[in-house]
Amino acid sequence: MAIIAKFTRTLPAPSATISGGFVFLLSAGWFTDADQGAAGSPIDGGANSLANGGGDMQIFSDTATTTQLPIEVVSFVTGGSPVAQVWVRTPSYTAGDTITIGKDDTQTAQPAVGAVFGRDATWVDFKLVCHFEEGAAGSYVDSSGNQPDGAITLGSITTQQGVTGTEIIFNGGSTVGWNVNSDLESQADLLLSVLCSPTDNLANQLCGNFNGDAGSNTNDVRIDAAGAESGNPRFLTTHQVGANSSAQIGASWVNGDNIWYNYKYEGSVESKIIMDGTVRATTAQTGSMGGGTADFVLGSKSGSSDRYVGSVAELRMATTLPSDDVSLSEYTNQSDPDNFGTSSEYILVGGSGITVT
């Protein structure tokens, strides 16, 4: 196995050095921006292009292509209308970092999901990751490999192409569910992240209910995109443990905005809402997440009325909390992935060689 063509992407500097792992989104712009010399384009479908489907793609943290990184190729379409949704995990992220995307001479398929450089290793820091690329079939694969896949639990879902890839559209009468509490119950900390675009100012619940049934004397977390809670539409996050409900915290939003919403619960310290990389609300907290038996529901708090209206492109959960700088860098990357850094020329290198046409 050898890399026979490659280009390097120089990444923008983060607001602060990130250690402990960071996952980037590579969009089609990363590949179309690569200068074309003798090798041509890495995504045009030509003789030297990466293969349609991305089976021969490998990504490295160094220009010498010796330190391979785990990746998930969700979609990679070559030709005149290229599409790419590729996620790569780096062990750290600091100013001056580059990553190199290479074409391997013998690899024809991505590693198995549980392999060293496969999908599960890309999302090792998370308990649940969903991109909703499988929405047409009504089943949503958890890319972390930890949980059962999600499925439509009420109504029907349509899809559209968004900034990061496929988005699912909730029309106010549908929900998607996951049975996730085995890995998320009784945890001291929780990160819940959703890339979404609400389109209805009425009270509608975005998600919740993964540690019990919403209501008194139970354990639940829910996020309401709720215009009824204040003068302006806002996300309102409530965490309840038994009969003791924490203070609700909220942050306003504008109808139709694409929003990277992060709810961070740090047991015995605080709850925090981060929207588009900016801390919007914080309140003191005590206790762990508690236990329960109910599924996590996207599209309402528990499959009840006041269901969410709008789109969702990404859903993630983790029980290890990253720094706030991670949320900002995620937003910068995912809100405009085509312009996240600059690409070098796509060049031919050693190996078995390919024919230049």
C-alpha positions in Angstrom: 0.0 0.0 0.0 1.3 3.5 -0.9 -0.1 7.0 -1.4 0.2 7.9 -5.1 -1.5 11.3 -5.1 -2.2 13.8 -2.3 -2.9 17.4 -1.3 -2.6 19.2 2.0 -5.1 21.4 3.8 -3.8 24.2 6.1 -6.3 24.7 8.9 -7.3 28.0 10.5 -6.0 28.6 14.0 -8.4 27.7 16.8 -9.3 30.2 19.5 -7.1 28.1 21.8 -5.2 24.9 21.5 -7.5 21.8 21.7 -6.1 18.6 23.2 -7.8 15.3 23.7 -9.2 15.0 20.2 -11.1 17.1 17.6 -13.3 16.0 14.7 -13.3 18.0 11.5 -15.8 18.0 8.6 -14.3 17.8 5.1 -16.8 19.0 2.4 -16.5 19.1 -1.4 -14.9 22.5 -1.3 -11.8 21.0 0.3 -11.3 18.9 -2.8 -12.4 21.3 -5.5 -10.2 24.0 -4.0 -7.0 21.9 -4.5 -4.9 23.4 -7.3 -4.8 21.3 -10.4 -1.5 20.5 -12.0 -0.4 17.3 -13.7 -2.6 15.2 -11.4 -5.8 17.0 -12.2 -8.5 17.2 -9.5 -9.0 14.8 -6.5 -12.7 14.7 -7.0 -13.4 15.1 -10.8 -13.7 11.3 -11.4 -10.7 11.4 -13.8 -7.8 8.9 -13.9 -6.0 10.4 -10.9 -9.1 11.3 -8.9 -10.0 9.7 -5.6 -12.5 6.9 -6.3 -16.3 7.6 -6.3 -17.3 6.5 -2.8 -13.9 7.4 -1.3 -12.8 3.9 -0.8 -9.2 4.7 -1.6 -9.0 7.8 0.6 -6.6 8.0 3.6 -6.0 11.1 5.7 -2.8 11.9 7.7 -1.7 14.5 10.2 1.6 15.0 8.4 2.6 15.9 4.8 4.9 12.8 4.7 1.7 10.6 5.1 3.2 8.5 7.9 0.7 9.3 10.7 -2.7 8.1 9.5 -5.9 9.4 11.1 -9.3 7.6 11.6 -12.0 8.8 9.2 -15.7 8.3 8.4 -16.6 8.7 4.8 -20.4 9.4 4.9 -20.6 10.4 1.3 -18.1 11.0 -1.5 -19.4 11.6 -5.0 -17.0 12.5 -7.8 -17.6 14.2 -11.2 -19.3 17.4 -12.3 -21.5 17.8 -9.2 -19.2 16.6 -6.4 -20.4 15.9 -2.9 -18.4 15.1 0.2 -19.1 14.5 3.8 -16.0 13.1 5.4 -15.2 13.3 9.1 -11.6 13.0 10.5 -10.4 12.9 14.1 -7.1 14.5 15.0 -5.6 13.9 18.5 -5.2 17.7 19.0 -5.8 20.9 17.1 -3.5 23.9 17.3 -2.3 26.9 15.2 -0.4 25.9 12.1 -1.9 22.4 11.8 -2.3 20.7 8.4 -3.8 17.5 7.3 -3.0 15.6 4.2 -5.6 13.8 2.0 -4.1 10.9 0.0 -5.1 8.4 -2.7 -3.9 4.9 -1.8 -2.8 2.6 -4.7 -4.4 -0.6 -3.4 -7.1 0.2 -0.9 -10.5 0.0 -2.5 -12.8 0.3 0.5 -12.7 2.1 3.8 -11.6 0.1 6.9 -14.3 -1.8 8.8 -16.2 0.4 11.3 -14.3 -1.2 14.2 -10.8 -1.0 12.7 -8.0 1.2 13.9 -8.7 3.9 11.3 -12.4 3.2 10.9 -15.6 5.0 11.8 -15.9 4.1 15.4 -12.4 5.4 16.1 -13.4 8.7 14.5 -16.1 9.2 17.1 -14.4 7.5 20.1 -15.1 10.6 22.3 -18.9 10.3 21.8 -21.7 8.0 23.0 -24.1 8.8 20.1 -23.4 10.4 16.7 -26.0 10.7 13.9 -25.7 12.4 10.5 -29.1 11.4 9.2 -27.7 10.3 5.8 -29.9 7.2 5.9 -33.2 9.2 6.3 -34.8 8.0 3.1 -35.0 4.5 4.6 -36.2 5.7 8.0 -33.3 4.3 9.9 -30.4 6.4 11.2 -27.0 4.8 11.9 -25.2 5.7 15.1 -21.6 6.4 13.9 -20.1 6.0 17.4 -20.9 2.3 17.3 -22.2 2.4 20.9 -26.0 2.5 20.6 -28.8 0.9 18.6 -29.6 2.8 15.4 -32.4 5.3 15.6 -35.7 4.9 13.7 -38.8 7.0 13.0 -41.2 6.5 16.0 -44.0 8.7 14.9 -45.2 10.2 11.5 -42.9 10.5 8.5 -39.6 12.3 7.7 -38.5 14.1 4.6 -34.9 15.1 3.8 -33.0 17.9 2.1 -29.4 18.7 1.4 -27.8 21.0 4.0 -24.4 22.6 4.7 -23.0 19.4 6.3 -25.0 16.8 4.3 -28.4 15.4 4.5 -30.9 17.0 6.9 -34.1 15.5 8.1 -37.2 17.7 8.2 -39.7 17.6 11.1 -43.2 18.8 10.2 -44.6 18.9 13.7 -46.0 15.5 13.5 -43.0 13.2 13.6 -40.3 11.9 16.0 -37.2 9.7 15.9 -36.1 7.6 18.9 -33.1 5.9 20.3 -32.8 3.6 23.3 -29.7 5.2 24.7 -30.0 5.2 28.5 -27.8 2.1 29.1 -24.7 4.3 28.4 -26.0 7.7 29.4 -28.0 7.2 32.6 -26.5 8.0 36.0 -23.7 10.1 34.5 -22.2 13.0 36.2 -21.6 14.9 33.0 -23.4 15.2 29.7 -22.9 16.9 26.3 -25.9 17.1 24.0 -25.2 18.8 20.6 -27.7 19.4 17.8 -27.2 21.1 14.4 -30.6 22.4 13.6 -32.8 25.1 12.0 -36.1 25.8 13.7 -38.8 27.2 11.4 -41.8 27.7 13.7 -42.0 30.3 16.5 -44.6 28.3 18.4 -43.7 26.1 21.4 -42.2 22.9 20.0 -39.9 20.5 21.8 -36.7 19.8 19.9 -35.6 16.7 21.9 -35.4 15.1 25.3 -36.5 12.4 27.7 -33.6 10.0 27.7 -33.5 9.4 31.4 -37.1 9.1 32.2 -40.5 10.5 31.4 -40.8 14.2 31.4 -42.8 15.3 34.4 -42.5 15.5 38.2 -40.5 13.1 40.3 -38.6 11.7 37.3 -35.3 12.2 35.5 -35.1 13.9 32.2 -33.4 16.5 30.0 -35.3 18.3 27.3 -34.7 21.2 24.9 -37.7 23.3 23.8 -37.5 25.6 20.9 -40.1 27.5 22.7 -41.6 30.9 21.7 -44.1 30.6 24.5 -41.4 30.9 27.2 -40.4 34.5 26.5 -40.9 37.4 24.2 -38.5 36.0 21.6 -38.2 32.4 20.4 -35.5 30.7 22.5 -34.0 27.3 23.3 -35.0 26.4 26.8 -33.1 23.5 28.4 -34.4 21.9 31.6 -32.6 19.1 33.6 -34.7 17.5 36.3 -33.5 14.9 38.9 -36.4 13.4 40.8 -38.7 16.0 42.3 -35.9 18.6 42.2 -36.0 20.5 38.9 -33.0 22.7 38.1 -33.3 26.3 37.0 -34.2 26.5 33.3 -31.8 28.2 31.1 -32.5 29.7 27.7 -31.1 31.5 24.7 -32.9 33.3 21.9 -32.8 32.3 18.2 -34.0 33.7 14.9 -36.5 31.8 12.8 -34.7 29.8 10.1 -31.2 30.2 11.4 -28.8 27.3 11.2 -27.7 26.8 14.8 -25.0 24.6 16.4 -26.6 24.1 19.8 -24.6 22.6 22.7 -26.0 21.8 26.1 -23.3 21.0 28.7 -24.2 19.5 32.0 -21.3 19.3 34.5 -22.5 17.5 37.5 -22.3 19.4 40.8 -21.1 22.5 39.0 -23.2 24.0 36.2 -25.4 23.8 33.1 -24.4 25.8 30.1 -25.9 26.6 26.7 -23.4 27.3 23.9 -24.9 28.5 20.6 -22.8 29.0 17.5 -19.6 28.8 19.6 -20.8 31.5 22.1 -21.7 30.8 25.7 -25.3 32.1 26.0 -26.5 31.0 29.5 -25.1 29.3 32.6 -26.7 28.2 35.8 -25.5 26.2 38.9 -26.3 22.5 39.1 -25.9 19.6 41.4 -26.1 15.8 41.0 -25.7 13.3 38.2 -28.1 12.7 35.4 -30.1 10.1 37.3 -31.5 6.8 36.0 -34.5 5.9 33.9 -35.9 3.7 31.2 -37.3 5.9 28.5 -35.8 6.3 25.0 -34.2 9.5 23.8 -36.6 11.3 21.4 -35.8 13.8 18.7 -38.7 15.9 17.5 -40.5 16.2 20.8 -39.7 15.8 24.5 -41.4 12.4 24.8 -43.5 11.9 21.6 -46.2 14.2 23.0 -47.8 17.2 21.3 -46.0 20.5 20.6 -43.6 18.7 18.3 -40.6 20.3 16.7 -40.9 22.0 13.3 -37.6 22.5 11.3 -34.6 20.6 10.2 -31.8 18.6 12.1 -28.5 17.8 10.4 -26.3 16.4 13.3 -27.0 14.9 16.7 -24.3 14.0 19.2 -24.0 13.0 22.9 -21.0 12.5 25.1 -20.3 12.0 28.8 -16.8 13.6 28.7 -17.0 17.3 28.4 -14.8 19.2 26.0 -13.6 22.7 26.4 -15.8 25.6 25.2 -13.2 26.2 22.5 -14.2 22.9 20.9 -17.7 24.1 20.5 -16.5 27.3 18.8 -14.2 25.4 16.4 -17.0 22.9 15.6 -19.2 25.8 14.7 -16.5 27.5 12.6 -15.9 24.2 10.7 -19.5 23.0 10.3 -21.1 26.4 9.5 -18.8 26.9 6.4 -16.8 23.8 5.8 -15.8 24.8 2.2 -13.9 27.7 3.5 -12.4 26.1 6.6 -8.7 26.4 5.6 -6.9 26.3 2.2 -5.8 23.4 0.0 -2.5 22.9 -1.7 -2.0 21.5 -5.2 -3.1 17.9 -5.8 0.1 16.2 -6.8 1.4 12.7 -7.9 3.8 11.0 -5.5 5.6 7.7 -5.3 4.1 4.2 -5.2 3.0 2.0 -8.0 2.2 5.0 -10.1 -0.8 6.1 -12.1 -1.2 7.3 -15.6 -1.3 11.1 -16.1 -3.8 12.0 -18.8 
